[in-house]
Amino acid sequence: MNRRSFLRGTAGAGLALSAGLPSLCARLAAEDGGPDARVEARHYVKLADREIECRLCPRLCRLGDKERGYCGVRENVGGTYYTLVYGKVCSLNVDPIEKKPFFHVLPGTTALSLATAGCNVNCKFCQNWEISQARPEQVETIDLSPEAAAARAADARCPSIAYTYTEPTVFFEYMVDTAARARQNGIRNVVVTGGHINAEPLAELLSVVDAVKVDLKGFTQDFYTRYVRGELGPVLETIRAVARSKAWLEIVYLVIPTLNDRMDLIREMARWVRSEAGADVPLHFSRFHPMYLVKNLPPTPVSTLEAARRAALEEGLRFVYVGNVPGHEAEDTNCPGCGTTVVARTAYRIDAVRIDKGKCEKCGTLIPGLWT
Ligand code: SF4
């Protein structure tokens, strides 16, 4: 199998579907006639003396000539700011959409999932740190223009493209252009983000995407300072903004033993989600496994995830899931009206869907989400 046919295979179905992790630093040659690596960034302002200020995320990096922002993938060249990762894809797979996870979006379908290098935070428990904490020069990439990405999704029969694995905010320009192009072709766009993005670029993004999953990594600023190197406030603002928009919102909370598993805080978080985003927003409590710089802690006990789920349900959230525990009954979606299991799941497999035109087949209760 040569490089070209390998890439075609990953975009097909079987090969990538069996992959547990993104194909890090894919050893693939350019084949799509991709764009120039250096494309002018959006959402920045020019200052005196060839300085710039990036307004894409809350870090607001202020940079002199030849300097890069914290994310490492945007560079000031003579007073003009550039993204260095436009169309430079370092991970490309066909994944079940349940893997993102989205549980109320096109169940049982696949998403063409892609990433470039870079991230604007530094989570100590990152699953994909080899690419998220890398500079563009440190990963192998393929060139994939927005047009080529949309065409590849269609070829692979993926009804959606997922911007995922690293932090898509840092490849904002490529994501927005790809999403707009894909939408023209009838392909949906879903974003997996930590939520560190400013209001103006977020509004632009929300105009071209269909669903956003926000990783809410904790519910105190202390946790964000120590383990994320980020700010909680802007993430909460992002959740509010997505909830107000036409895009579908889901939230994942990775429960890490001793670091963010206090039940009183989890309950407070669930109460906040209900009041600020709504009772219909799916909330996933995911199981932590030792990773990257947090290898000294055990996997999350399943009983902790179940207790978190109970607390969130008691606080009035209607769709609360347990994640990373394949075969757990809390992977299913149950009708809040009659209790029927309307989407039965086992890990990434869909066993049954009992939803008709957005309603429970049995009792007619509305099940919110993007089902068709
Ligand atoms: S996107 Fe990157 S360069 Fe821009 S403010 Fe955020 S970390 Fe800094």
Boltz pocket constraint, residues with backbone or C-beta under 6 A from the ligand:
constraints:
  - pocket:
      binder: B
      contacts: [[A, 54], [A, 55], [A, 56], [A, 57], [A, 58], [A, 59], [A, 60], [A, 61], [A, 68], [A, 69], [A, 70], [A, 71], [A, 72], [A, 74], [A, 119], [A, 120], [A, 169], [A, 170]]
      max_distance: 6.0
